[in-house]
Amino acid sequence: MEVIWFWLVAVMIVMYVVFDGFDLGAGIIHPCIARTEAEKRQVLRSIGPVWDGNEVWLLAAGGTLYFAFPALYASAFSGFYLPLMIVLWLLMARGISIEFRNHIDSPVWKPIWDSLFSVSSTLLAVFFGAALGNVVRGVPIDMNGYFFEPLWTDFRLGKESGILDWYTVLVGLASLLTLTTHGALWVAVKTDGDLQFRSRRMAEITWWGVVGSTLVLTLVTFQVQPHIPDRLKQEPWGMIFPVIALTGLAGVRWYLHKKEDTRSFLSSCLYILGMLTSSVFGLYPYVLPSNSDSSLSLTLYNAAAPAYGLRVGLVWWFIGIFLVSVYFIYTYRSFAGKVQTEESGGY
């Protein structure tokens, strides 16, 4: 049961990054590609009907961690308390900026919320990437299963490192490039004309950054977390996950060249899926490695809830996911197609 829940949590995290990732990406590129008020409204309308629903996956992943891996939840939410509070404030700022910008028609009011929308989206992309970097690198877990890290120290790796060091910042920048590309591809799917052209151009430029960061990050990660290359040597079938990522990355470029926006966006989804599942596979069976003593690491076995609770919870999880899936299918089908500048209403 522990293995099943391990992968279910991974699936929900992947779903969150894929769906809310293009929301964040749209926020990141918003001031770069939208030249007029009409274009800014188009970018916001491209995510307007779905951005808050996409965050359901983040709530679902957090709730599942609390239920299935309570020891991991307790350790991570206490050790990462400060960055989690920062993320919470950024999520609120981003939501408020989307909803409030159209309340007052003022040359001062709207630019403030547009700037907040872009800055909060950018910082969220970096912080989510840094969070993944911390999980891959490991944290200084003590004998009681807890840890504490300052936001930063000297930016060096080691037992006294902070949440932000050169490695986690590198992962954060890679996340920023990935979600920028992902968001640009989504905006290209949902718009046309000059805005679509600039979105494609943005994706073409940042794609090279994603390629470079993927190569560098892979080489560095093998040095920072030796468990990952060891795992791939022991279970070579796991190379399918990096292959998925590379296939998606190549697909983005190929379909951008052919101006097939939907397929290019789906290729970006495939790349994100491959990268995250590669990390999950490489860390298995760890859910939170210790960088001080590997015997103190949290695994899916010593962090999991009792087996009976996991079995009962599995039934309710499938019911909940079925309802969420119905909601998502309905929402995305209802708001399919291009967004138009002449639409009335918010954003």
BAVEX-515300 format. One record per residue (C-alpha): residue in one letter; x, y, z; chain; residue number from 1. Coordinates in pm, 1 decimal. Each point is the difference from the previous one (the first is absolute). Layout:
N
> r | X | Y | Z | c | k
> A | X | Y | Z | A | NUM
...
//
This chain:
347
> r | X | Y | Z | c | k
> M | 0.0 | 0.0 | 0.0 | A | 1
> E | 286.2 | 237.2 | 77.5 | A | 2
> V | 132.2 | -28.4 | -354.1 | A | 3
> I | -343.6 | 69.3 | -147.0 | A | 4
> W | -40.5 | 314.8 | 208.3 | A | 5
> F | 354.8 | 106.1 | -80.8 | A | 6
> W | -83.7 | 6.3 | -368.4 | A | 7
> L | -346.0 | 150.1 | 53.3 | A | 8
> V | 157.7 | 296.8 | 176.9 | A | 9
> A | 250.1 | 27.3 | -285.9 | A | 10
> V | -285.9 | 0.4 | -252.9 | A | 11
> M | -178.9 | 283.3 | 180.7 | A | 12
> I | 317.4 | 207.6 | 15.8 | A | 13
> V | 55.5 | -55.8 | -372.3 | A | 14
> M | -359.1 | 101.3 | -71.3 | A | 15
> Y | 42.9 | 318.1 | 203.0 | A | 16
> V | 321.0 | 99.5 | -177.0 | A | 17
> V | -146.9 | -74.1 | -343.8 | A | 18
> F | -325.2 | 189.4 | 58.4 | A | 19
> D | 91.9 | 283.0 | 234.0 | A | 20
> G | 340.4 | 19.5 | -168.9 | A | 21
> F | -144.1 | 164.9 | -310.2 | A | 22
> D | -187.0 | 244.1 | 225.3 | A | 23
> L | 327.8 | 99.1 | 161.3 | A | 24
> G | 167.9 | 15.6 | -338.5 | A | 25
> A | -270.6 | 230.2 | -134.4 | A | 26
> G | 61.8 | 229.3 | 296.5 | A | 27
> I | 375.3 | -2.5 | -56.4 | A | 28
> I | -25.0 | 100.0 | -366.9 | A | 29
> H | -298.2 | 231.7 | 45.1 | A | 30
> P | 197.3 | 329.6 | -4.6 | A | 31
> C | 231.8 | -121.5 | -277.5 | A | 32
> I | -247.0 | -106.1 | -267.9 | A | 33
> A | -309.0 | 212.6 | 69.1 | A | 34
> R | 49.0 | 348.4 | -146.5 | A | 35
> T | -351.9 | 142.3 | 31.2 | A | 36
> E | -281.5 | -16.2 | 253.4 | A | 37
> A | -195.7 | -227.0 | -234.6 | A | 38
> E | 292.2 | -244.3 | -20.3 | A | 39
> K | 45.1 | 2.9 | 377.4 | A | 40
> R | -364.5 | -90.6 | 36.8 | A | 41
> Q | 46.3 | -280.0 | -252.3 | A | 42
> V | 286.4 | -151.7 | 199.4 | A | 43
> L | -206.2 | 15.7 | 318.0 | A | 44
> R | -306.4 | -144.5 | -173.8 | A | 45
> S | 207.9 | -290.7 | -127.9 | A | 46
> I | 35.3 | -119.3 | 360.4 | A | 47
> G | -295.2 | 181.4 | 159.9 | A | 48
> P | -253.9 | -285.9 | -4.4 | A | 49
> V | 242.6 | -264.6 | 126.8 | A | 50
> W | 282.5 | 146.8 | 211.1 | A | 51
> D | -170.1 | -41.7 | 337.8 | A | 52
> G | -125.9 | -348.8 | -88.1 | A | 53
> N | 352.0 | -105.0 | -95.1 | A | 54
> E | 113.0 | 64.2 | 357.4 | A | 55
> V | -229.7 | -280.1 | 116.2 | A | 56
> W | 285.1 | -234.9 | -83.1 | A | 57
> L | 228.4 | 180.7 | 244.8 | A | 58
> L | -258.6 | -31.5 | 275.5 | A | 59
> A | -60.0 | -363.8 | -89.3 | A | 60
> A | 372.6 | -77.5 | 11.0 | A | 61
> G | 37.3 | 170.1 | 339.0 | A | 62
> G | -305.0 | -178.5 | 138.6 | A | 63
> T | 123.6 | -334.9 | -126.9 | A | 64
> L | 340.3 | 54.5 | 160.6 | A | 65
> Y | -174.4 | 71.8 | 330.4 | A | 66
> F | -204.7 | -318.0 | -27.8 | A | 67
> A | 241.7 | -247.1 | -159.5 | A | 68
> F | 338.9 | 119.3 | 129.4 | A | 69
> P | -64.2 | 187.8 | 326.3 | A | 70
> A | 364.2 | -18.0 | 111.7 | A | 71
> L | 111.1 | 164.4 | -324.5 | A | 72
> Y | -271.9 | 263.3 | 30.4 | A | 73
> A | 98.6 | 83.5 | 357.7 | A | 74
> S | 371.5 | 14.7 | -75.8 | A | 75
> A | -25.7 | 196.0 | -325.3 | A | 76
> F | -259.3 | 251.1 | 116.2 | A | 77
> S | 200.7 | 81.4 | 313.1 | A | 78
> G | 344.0 | 8.5 | -166.3 | A | 79
> F | -123.6 | 198.0 | -300.1 | A | 80
> Y | -227.1 | 227.2 | 205.3 | A | 81
> L | 145.8 | 331.8 | -120.4 | A | 82
> P | 5.3 | -78.9 | -375.0 | A | 83
> L | -347.5 | -152.4 | 25.7 | A | 84
> M | -127.7 | 325.2 | 151.0 | A | 85
> I | 169.8 | 190.2 | -283.1 | A | 86
> V | -166.4 | -227.7 | -256.1 | A | 87
> L | -336.9 | 47.3 | 171.1 | A | 88
> W | 31.5 | 379.5 | -17.6 | A | 89
> L | 110.7 | -17.3 | -362.8 | A | 90
> L | -299.6 | -219.1 | -89.1 | A | 91
> M | -233.1 | 248.2 | 167.6 | A | 92
> A | 168.5 | 297.9 | -168.0 | A | 93
> R | -29.5 | -167.1 | -338.8 | A | 94
> G | -368.3 | -79.7 | 45.8 | A | 95
> I | -80.5 | 348.6 | 127.7 | A | 96
> S | 184.3 | 162.6 | -289.9 | A | 97
> I | -205.5 | -197.5 | -253.8 | A | 98
> E | -332.4 | 76.6 | 164.0 | A | 99
> F | 59.5 | 363.0 | 99.1 | A | 100
> R | 161.1 | 152.3 | -311.2 | A | 101
> N | -332.1 | 67.6 | -173.7 | A | 102
> H | -181.4 | 150.8 | 299.0 | A | 103
> I | 119.7 | 355.4 | -66.9 | A | 104
> D | 72.2 | 143.6 | -345.3 | A | 105
> S | 311.6 | 200.2 | 85.3 | A | 106
> P | 342.7 | 44.7 | -164.6 | A | 107
> V | 155.6 | -55.8 | 344.2 | A | 108
> W | -217.1 | -280.5 | 135.2 | A | 109
> K | 38.4 | -256.7 | -279.5 | A | 110
> P | 380.5 | 22.5 | -40.1 | A | 111
> I | 39.0 | -69.0 | 373.5 | A | 112
> W | -198.0 | -323.2 | -21.3 | A | 113
> D | 163.7 | -99.2 | -328.2 | A | 114
> S | 342.8 | 37.9 | 160.4 | A | 115
> L | -108.5 | -196.9 | 305.9 | A | 116
> F | -140.6 | -273.4 | -225.6 | A | 117
> S | 329.9 | -33.4 | -185.7 | A | 118
> V | 229.4 | 25.0 | 303.3 | A | 119
> S | -198.4 | -247.3 | 210.6 | A | 120
> S | -17.3 | -248.0 | -290.6 | A | 121
> T | 376.1 | 27.9 | -55.5 | A | 122
> L | 86.3 | -48.1 | 367.0 | A | 123
> L | -238.7 | -294.6 | 31.2 | A | 124
> A | 169.9 | -174.9 | -292.4 | A | 125
> V | 340.6 | 51.0 | 163.5 | A | 126
> F | -114.4 | -106.5 | 347.9 | A | 127
> F | -175.4 | -312.8 | -127.3 | A | 128
> G | 317.8 | -92.9 | -185.8 | A | 129
> A | 211.3 | 66.4 | 309.3 | A | 130
> A | -235.9 | -222.7 | 200.8 | A | 131
> L | 63.1 | -284.5 | -242.9 | A | 132
> G | 371.9 | 69.5 | 25.5 | A | 133
> N | -15.1 | -34.9 | 378.7 | A | 134
> V | -177.4 | -334.8 | -26.3 | A | 135
> V | 255.3 | -130.9 | -251.0 | A | 136
> R | 302.3 | 136.7 | 190.5 | A | 137
> G | -121.3 | -107.1 | 341.7 | A | 138
> V | -47.1 | 183.5 | 329.3 | A | 139
> P | 163.7 | -37.7 | 345.0 | A | 140
> I | -256.7 | -230.8 | 163.8 | A | 141
> D | 68.3 | -76.3 | 367.2 | A | 142
> M | -67.3 | -311.3 | 207.9 | A | 143
> N | -361.8 | 109.9 | 57.2 | A | 144
> G | -71.6 | 35.5 | -369.7 | A | 145
> Y | 1.3 | 380.8 | -1.9 | A | 146
> F | 231.7 | 265.0 | -140.1 | A | 147
> F | 47.3 | 373.4 | -22.0 | A | 148
> E | 157.7 | 200.8 | -279.7 | A | 149
> P | 40.9 | 378.0 | -22.9 | A | 150
> L | -106.6 | 161.3 | -323.8 | A | 151
> W | 366.8 | 21.6 | -99.9 | A | 152
> T | 349.2 | -13.0 | 153.8 | A | 153
> D | 305.0 | 17.5 | -226.5 | A | 154
> F | -168.6 | -157.7 | -305.8 | A | 155
> R | 233.4 | -300.4 | 24.7 | A | 156
> L | -99.7 | -364.6 | 18.0 | A | 157
> G | 48.3 | -179.2 | 330.3 | A | 158
> K | -163.4 | -82.6 | 331.7 | A | 159
> E | -30.7 | 370.8 | 85.0 | A | 160
> S | -149.2 | 104.8 | -331.3 | A | 161
> G | -318.5 | 203.2 | -18.5 | A | 162
> I | -314.8 | -49.5 | -199.8 | A | 163
> L | 161.7 | 210.8 | -270.4 | A | 164
> D | 347.5 | -105.1 | -112.0 | A | 165
> W | 163.6 | -3.1 | -341.4 | A | 166
> Y | -160.2 | -335.1 | -87.6 | A | 167
> T | -357.1 | 81.4 | 106.3 | A | 168
> V | 25.4 | 341.5 | -167.2 | A | 169
> L | 112.4 | -178.9 | -317.5 | A | 170
> V | -305.1 | -227.3 | 19.8 | A | 171
> G | -215.0 | 308.8 | 60.0 | A | 172
> L | 134.5 | 170.7 | -311.6 | A | 173
> A | -56.4 | -318.2 | -202.3 | A | 174
> S | -357.9 | -4.9 | 128.8 | A | 175
> L | -40.9 | 364.8 | -100.2 | A | 176
> L | 116.8 | -70.1 | -356.1 | A | 177
> T | -218.4 | -310.1 | -27.8 | A | 178
> L | -318.1 | 170.4 | 118.3 | A | 179
> T | 71.4 | 308.5 | -211.4 | A | 180
> T | 11.3 | -222.3 | -307.4 | A | 181
> H | -304.4 | -194.4 | 117.1 | A | 182
> G | -201.4 | 317.3 | 54.5 | A | 183
> A | 105.1 | 152.1 | -332.7 | A | 184
> L | -116.6 | -312.8 | -180.4 | A | 185
> W | -335.6 | 12.7 | 177.9 | A | 186
> V | -53.9 | 365.7 | -92.2 | A | 187
> A | 89.4 | -87.3 | -360.2 | A | 188
> V | -271.1 | -270.3 | 6.2 | A | 189
> K | -262.4 | 238.6 | 135.4 | A | 190
> T | 73.0 | 315.0 | -204.6 | A | 191
> D | 65.6 | 109.4 | -357.0 | A | 192
> G | 154.2 | 288.8 | -191.5 | A | 193
> D | 297.6 | 193.6 | 133.2 | A | 194
> L | -44.2 | -131.2 | 354.2 | A | 195
> Q | 19.2 | -358.2 | -121.7 | A | 196
> F | 308.9 | 81.2 | -207.1 | A | 197
> R | 179.3 | 156.8 | 297.2 | A | 198
> S | -96.5 | -294.1 | 221.1 | A | 199
> R | 148.6 | -243.8 | -248.0 | A | 200
> R | 312.1 | 211.4 | -25.5 | A | 201
> M | 34.3 | 6.1 | 378.5 | A | 202
> A | -32.0 | -379.8 | 11.5 | A | 203
> E | 262.2 | -39.3 | -273.6 | A | 204
> I | 247.7 | 213.6 | 195.9 | A | 205
> T | -56.7 | -152.0 | 344.0 | A | 206
> W | 4.8 | -353.3 | -146.8 | A | 207
> W | 376.4 | 31.5 | -40.2 | A | 208
> G | 27.0 | 93.5 | 365.6 | A | 209
> V | -202.3 | -307.9 | 93.4 | A | 210
> V | 233.4 | -218.6 | -207.5 | A | 211
> G | 309.9 | 146.9 | 163.6 | A | 212
> S | -139.7 | -12.8 | 353.6 | A | 213
> T | -115.2 | -360.1 | -49.7 | A | 214
> L | 347.8 | -109.7 | -104.5 | A | 215
> V | 179.9 | 189.9 | 276.7 | A | 216
> L | -250.5 | -97.7 | 266.7 | A | 217
> T | 20.1 | -369.1 | -89.7 | A | 218
> L | 378.7 | -5.3 | 25.6 | A | 219
> V | 2.5 | 197.7 | 326.2 | A | 220
> T | -280.2 | -203.5 | 158.3 | A | 221
> F | 192.6 | -323.3 | -53.3 | A | 222
> Q | 278.0 | 152.1 | 209.7 | A | 223
> V | -221.9 | 155.9 | 266.5 | A | 224
> Q | -221.8 | -306.2 | 50.1 | A | 225
> P | 196.4 | -320.7 | -82.8 | A | 226
> H | -305.5 | -211.4 | 82.7 | A | 227
> I | -157.2 | 98.0 | -333.7 | A | 228
> P | 269.0 | -138.8 | -235.0 | A | 229
> D | 31.1 | -306.3 | 227.0 | A | 230
> R | -372.8 | -57.0 | -31.1 | A | 231
> L | 16.3 | 23.4 | -378.7 | A | 232
> K | 283.9 | -253.3 | -4.2 | A | 233
> Q | -198.8 | -239.8 | 217.3 | A | 234
> E | -324.7 | 46.3 | -194.1 | A | 235
> P | 95.9 | 96.5 | -357.5 | A | 236
> W | -363.1 | -16.4 | -113.1 | A | 237
> G | -40.7 | 333.0 | 179.4 | A | 238
> M | 179.4 | 166.5 | -292.3 | A | 239
> I | -343.7 | 12.9 | -161.1 | A | 240
> F | -76.8 | 309.1 | 209.7 | A | 241
> P | 294.3 | 209.9 | -127.6 | A | 242
> V | -84.3 | -120.5 | -351.5 | A | 243
> I | -354.5 | 132.4 | 47.4 | A | 244
> A | 143.5 | 335.8 | 103.6 | A | 245
> L | 235.4 | 18.2 | -298.4 | A | 246
> T | -279.7 | -102.6 | -237.0 | A | 247
> G | -218.6 | 278.7 | 135.0 | A | 248
> L | 281.5 | 253.1 | -24.6 | A | 249
> A | 68.5 | -92.7 | -361.8 | A | 250
> G | -373.0 | 4.8 | -74.3 | A | 251
> V | -31.1 | 357.2 | 124.6 | A | 252
> R | 259.1 | 118.9 | -251.5 | A | 253
> W | -131.2 | -209.1 | -286.5 | A | 254
> Y | -360.3 | 111.3 | 35.8 | A | 255
> L | 100.5 | 361.7 | 61.1 | A | 256
> H | 176.3 | -12.6 | -335.3 | A | 257
> K | -317.2 | -140.5 | -159.9 | A | 258
> K | -214.9 | 256.3 | 187.5 | A | 259
> E | -213.4 | -275.7 | 152.5 | A | 260
> D | -62.5 | 168.8 | 333.4 | A | 261
> T | -214.7 | -263.1 | 169.2 | A | 262
> R | 246.2 | -279.5 | -71.0 | A | 263
> S | 287.8 | 218.0 | 110.7 | A | 264
> F | -177.8 | 70.5 | 328.6 | A | 265
> L | -74.2 | -369.9 | 50.7 | A | 266
> S | 368.1 | -72.3 | -64.1 | A | 267
> S | 84.9 | 246.8 | 276.8 | A | 268
> C | -237.4 | -192.6 | 228.7 | A | 269
> L | 185.9 | -318.1 | -97.0 | A | 270
> Y | 335.4 | 159.7 | 84.5 | A | 271
> I | -121.5 | 106.8 | 345.1 | A | 272
> L | -143.6 | -348.0 | 57.1 | A | 273
> G | 330.5 | -161.1 | -95.4 | A | 274
> M | 214.2 | 229.0 | 214.1 | A | 275
> L | -210.3 | -35.1 | 314.9 | A | 276
> T | -44.0 | -376.7 | -31.2 | A | 277
> S | 375.4 | -31.2 | -58.3 | A | 278
> S | 55.1 | 173.9 | 334.0 | A | 279
> V | -259.7 | -216.1 | 175.5 | A | 280
> F | 145.8 | -319.5 | -143.2 | A | 281
> G | 354.6 | 105.1 | 82.7 | A | 282
> L | -81.4 | 80.7 | 363.9 | A | 283
> Y | -207.4 | -314.0 | 66.7 | A | 284
> P | -48.7 | -121.6 | 272.8 | A | 285
> Y | 91.1 | 334.1 | 160.6 | A | 286
> V | -267.8 | 265.1 | 42.0 | A | 287
> L | 235.6 | 239.7 | 180.2 | A | 288
> P | 369.7 | -96.4 | 3.7 | A | 289
> S | 233.0 | 101.7 | 280.9 | A | 290
> N | 322.1 | 171.0 | -105.1 | A | 291
> S | 160.9 | -66.1 | 337.2 | A | 292
> D | -68.3 | -371.4 | 55.3 | A | 293
> S | -179.1 | -212.8 | -259.7 | A | 294
> S | -137.5 | -226.6 | 275.5 | A | 295
> L | -206.9 | 296.4 | 124.9 | A | 296
> S | -166.9 | 53.8 | -339.3 | A | 297
> L | -377.6 | -17.7 | -24.1 | A | 298
> T | -113.9 | -276.1 | -232.4 | A | 299
> L | -342.4 | -100.9 | -123.1 | A | 300
> Y | 9.9 | -278.2 | 260.6 | A | 301
> N | 97.8 | 183.7 | 319.2 | A | 302
> A | -203.7 | 310.8 | -86.7 | A | 303
> A | -324.2 | -172.8 | -104.1 | A | 304
> A | -325.8 | -28.3 | 191.9 | A | 305
> P | -123.2 | -344.8 | 120.9 | A | 306
> A | -92.7 | -243.9 | -276.1 | A | 307
> Y | -370.1 | -13.9 | 91.4 | A | 308
> G | -38.3 | 375.3 | -33.7 | A | 309
> L | 180.1 | -5.9 | -334.9 | A | 310
> R | -234.4 | -271.1 | -131.2 | A | 311
> V | -316.5 | 181.8 | 107.6 | A | 312
> G | 132.6 | 333.3 | -121.6 | A | 313
> L | 72.5 | -142.8 | -343.0 | A | 314
> V | -371.1 | -54.2 | -60.9 | A | 315
> W | -88.5 | 358.7 | 90.2 | A | 316
> W | 296.7 | 132.9 | -197.0 | A | 317
> F | -129.8 | -156.6 | -321.1 | A | 318
> I | -348.1 | 141.5 | 64.4 | A | 319
> G | 144.7 | 346.9 | 55.2 | A | 320
> I | 226.4 | -16.2 | -304.3 | A | 321
> F | -291.3 | -114.9 | -214.3 | A | 322
> L | -201.7 | 305.9 | 103.7 | A | 323
> V | 297.1 | 231.7 | -57.2 | A | 324
> S | 58.8 | -153.6 | -343.3 | A | 325
> V | -363.5 | 54.7 | -99.4 | A | 326
> Y | 27.7 | 364.1 | 110.4 | A | 327
> F | 321.8 | 52.5 | -195.4 | A | 328
> I | -130.0 | -160.6 | -317.2 | A | 329
> Y | -317.1 | 209.5 | 14.4 | A | 330
> T | 188.1 | 323.7 | 69.6 | A | 331
> Y | 260.0 | -41.3 | -271.9 | A | 332
> R | -258.0 | -107.4 | -255.6 | A | 333
> S | -223.6 | 295.4 | 89.0 | A | 334
> F | 280.2 | 252.2 | -46.9 | A | 335
> A | 174.1 | -164.1 | -295.2 | A | 336
> G | 109.1 | 210.0 | -295.8 | A | 337
> K | 162.2 | 339.5 | -44.9 | A | 338
> V | -65.0 | 293.7 | 229.1 | A | 339
> Q | -122.4 | 317.2 | -165.5 | A | 340
> T | 79.7 | 364.8 | 69.4 | A | 341
> E | -359.5 | 111.4 | -39.7 | A | 342
> E | -131.3 | -216.7 | 279.4 | A | 343
> S | -168.1 | 188.8 | 280.1 | A | 344
> G | 43.8 | -69.6 | 367.7 | A | 345
> G | 290.7 | -23.2 | 238.0 | A | 346
> Y | 377.1 | -3.4 | -35.1 | A | 347
//
